Amino acid sequence: MSDDLRYGPCYELIQRLLRCPSVTPEDAGAQDVLVEVLERLGFGVTRMRSGPEPIHNFYARLGTGGPHLCFAGHTDVVPAGAAPWRDDPFGGVIRDGVLYGRGACDMKGGIAAFLGAVERLLGERPLLGSISFLITGDEEGPARDGTRAVLDWMRERGERPDFCLLGEPTNPDFLGETIKIGRRGSLNARIVVRGRQGHVAYPHRADNPVHRLIDILGALRGRILDEGSDWFAPSSLQVTSVDVGNPTTNVIPQEASARLNIRFNDLHDGASLRAWIRRVCEDHAPGSEVDVAISGESFLTEPGAVTRQLQESIRVVTGREAALDTGGGTSDARFIVRLCPVAEFGLVGASMHQADEHVALDVYDGLTDIYYDFLKRFGL
């Protein structure tokens, strides 16, 4: 008997999703799988194609009244990568109680678990409020034409959930470890300093841009941005690249450049940090080129009744007290928070973006149980 048959039909949905090679920005039929199930359950589904690619997105809702809970997630995945896999990365293979495949934990498994919880609830009684799904195919890519485009559509039509749960794999090592209630902001900067090329033996005839760039980076790194805040760790500036492109040992180069990233907390905003970087550059290298891109501002969903409900659901299923946290990278929650309060909770993310990405079936079952309990506590 094959593993697929031995484990039965309850994992069919996640396997079907994993067998769609939806490497961003491709969809490869992944959203068709979800829409088929949602429409069978009575959801009204609006598909959207956004951007030049174009990106596959959709919004689905069941119910017209409150309370209204939205579940957000993404069907796109990162490439399988160069490291060898034991099985087909898009095979959805089950072996020894573990499901393998790109996207198993990030985050097709989370979407399937929530949809399984919704189907269980609807099989027991009529829905008491509204449930919606905001699903994008542009989270692992540039995130320009995915969640943001759906949110614009929702605003235009007055679709404003009371709360949004994003199913990212927030647990580092075990289920029930961490709920994300905020994220740091992220800023990327590129600095280009131009000087005058010359012979190293005659520095008075040249203008060394490397020295000026070193001074800029020293001034930026020398500032302690903050000591952290109530819910956030200290902000961090990291130089990620310094480039000169000089193949010789006796020539002062014409140009030097650097890249840096700042992960910043709620004591800062992107505009003020951008202005500070530009001031420092102008002080040490007037006329230098500074390009700054802010991929997201920091945000915090203040703990309250809904986060306590989610913590209680986690405690009932796992026996653990989930910590409220704001660490890690960015997510689409940075866009959703502009529409409604948002928190993130999903599978264990230890294997995400790695070869042999996987989720243990008992962990997947546990997440489904947590989502099911949370739906009822939310009043649905």
BELHUGI-V455695 format. One line per field, one symbol per residue. phi: phi as a letter, one per 40 degrees, with the letter a starting at -180 (. if undefined). psi: psi as a letter, one per 40 degrees, with the letter a starting at -180 (. if undefined). A space follows every 50 residues. Layout:
phi->???
psi->???
//
This chain:
phi->.cddcccgccbccccccccccccdcccfgccccccdccccchccbbcbbb gcccccbabbabgbbbcbbbbbabccbcccgcccbcbddbcfcbafgbbb icgdbbbcccccccccccccccccacccbbbbbbbbbbccccfcbbdccc cccccdbgcbccabbbccccccbacgcabcbaaccbbbbbbbbbbbcacc cbcccbbccccccdcccccccccccabgbdbbcdcbbbcbabbbgbcbbb bcccaabababbcbcccbbcccccccdcccccccadgccbbbbbciccaa cddacccccccccccccbgbccccabcgccacdcccccbacabbaaccbd bcgbcfdaaccccdcccdccccccdccchc
psi->hiddddeaeeedddddddehgfhheidfedddddddddddeeihhhihhi iediihiihiihieaiihhhhiiieiiiididhiidihdfefhhhfehhi iheddgfdddddddddddddddediihebihihhhiffdeaefdfbdddd ddddddefggidihhhfigehddihedhhheiiiihhhihhhhhahiihd egdeeihhdddddddddddddehhdieiadeiiiihhhheihhdfheiee hhidiiiiiiihhiaeeiidddddddddddddddgheihhhhhheiiiih hhiadddddddddddddeeihhihieaaaiieddddeediiiihhaahed eieiifhihhdddddddddddddddddee.
//
